[in-house]
Amino acid sequence: MQVIEFTLAERDNYLIQIEEQIRAKRKLLLDKRRVLKKTVKENRFLQNVKKDYDAYHQYIVKQKQDQIQSMNLLHHYIDDIMISGKMTEKDIEQSRKEKQSILKEIDTIKHTLDKIIQEE
């Protein structure tokens, strides 16, 4: 396995590209699901395909809910560490930044989850 090292900016750009690809794939699948939902009324044979897409949709929703729960656990863990009082001022400042980053990520995930649920 080849290990590729990126600078911080390159890594961020790479992650942004991956997220855009994931979003595009999710949109494509949700669009297909919407078309199938309309078509299934006309064709009984597509019901099994629709069930598969529905199961995938539920999987995405569950995955997003799990991500939110995990991010909340991280947020509370950082709170607990900060309260313990065994951190330097620099560590506390870094922890505050991490908490802000986690809260921003939670908002992003919630927004994505809301969009997925509205697609139903």
C-alpha positions in Angstrom: 0.0 0.0 0.0 1.4 3.3 -1.0 1.4 6.2 1.5 0.9 9.6 0.0 1.7 12.7 2.1 -0.2 15.9 1.6 0.3 19.4 2.9 -2.6 20.6 5.1 -4.0 22.7 2.2 -3.7 19.7 -0.3 -5.4 17.4 2.2 -8.2 19.9 2.7 -8.7 20.3 -1.1 -8.6 16.5 -1.5 -11.3 16.1 1.3 -13.4 18.8 -0.3 -13.3 17.0 -3.7 -14.3 13.7 -2.0 -17.2 15.3 -0.2 -18.4 16.9 -3.5 -18.2 13.5 -5.2 -20.2 11.9 -2.3 -22.8 14.7 -2.5 -23.1 14.2 -6.3 -23.5 10.4 -6.0 -26.1 10.9 -3.2 -28.0 13.4 -5.3 -27.9 11.0 -8.2 -29.2 8.1 -6.1 -31.9 10.3 -4.5 -33.0 11.5 -8.0 -33.2 7.9 -9.2 -35.2 7.0 -6.1 -37.7 9.9 -6.8 -38.1 8.7 -10.5 -38.6 5.1 -9.3 -41.2 6.3 -6.8 -43.2 7.7 -9.7 -42.6 4.8 -12.0 -43.4 2.1 -9.5 -47.0 3.1 -9.6 -47.0 2.1 -13.3 -44.9 -1.0 -13.1 -45.2 -3.6 -10.3 -41.9 -5.2 -11.3 -40.0 -2.1 -10.1 -41.3 -2.5 -6.5 -38.3 -4.7 -5.5 -35.9 -2.1 -6.9 -37.8 0.6 -5.1 -37.4 -1.4 -1.9 -33.7 -1.5 -2.4 -33.5 2.3 -2.9 -35.7 2.8 0.2 -33.4 0.5 2.2 -30.4 2.5 1.0 -32.2 5.8 1.9 -32.8 4.5 5.4 -29.2 3.4 5.6 -28.0 6.9 4.8 -30.4 8.4 7.4 -29.1 6.0 10.0 -25.5 6.7 9.1 -26.0 10.5 9.4 -27.8 10.1 12.8 -24.8 7.9 14.0 -22.4 10.6 12.8 -24.3 13.3 14.8 -24.3 11.1 17.9 -20.5 10.4 17.5 -19.7 14.1 17.0 -21.8 15.0 20.1 -19.8 12.4 22.1 -16.6 14.0 21.0 -17.9 17.4 21.9 -18.8 16.2 25.4 -15.5 14.4 25.8 -13.6 17.7 25.1 -15.8 19.4 27.7 -14.9 16.8 30.2 -11.2 17.1 29.5 -11.3 20.9 29.8 -13.1 20.6 33.1 -10.5 18.2 34.5 -8.2 21.2 34.8 -5.1 19.3 33.7 -4.5 21.3 30.5 -2.3 24.2 29.6 -3.7 27.4 28.4 -2.6 26.5 24.9 -4.3 23.1 25.1 -7.5 24.8 26.3 -7.5 27.2 23.4 -6.9 24.3 21.0 -9.8 22.4 22.6 -12.1 25.4 22.1 -11.2 25.5 18.4 -11.8 21.7 18.1 -15.2 22.2 19.8 -16.1 24.9 17.3 -15.0 22.6 14.5 -17.1 19.8 15.9 -20.2 22.0 16.3 -19.8 23.2 12.7 -19.5 19.6 11.5 -22.7 18.6 13.4 -24.6 21.5 11.8 -23.3 20.3 8.4 -24.4 16.8 9.0 -27.8 17.9 10.3 -28.3 20.0 7.3 -27.5 17.1 5.0 -29.8 14.8 7.0 -32.6 17.3 6.7 -32.2 17.5 3.0 -32.2 13.7 2.7 -35.3 13.4 4.8 -37.1 16.0 2.8 -36.4 14.0 -0.4 -38.8 11.3 0.8 
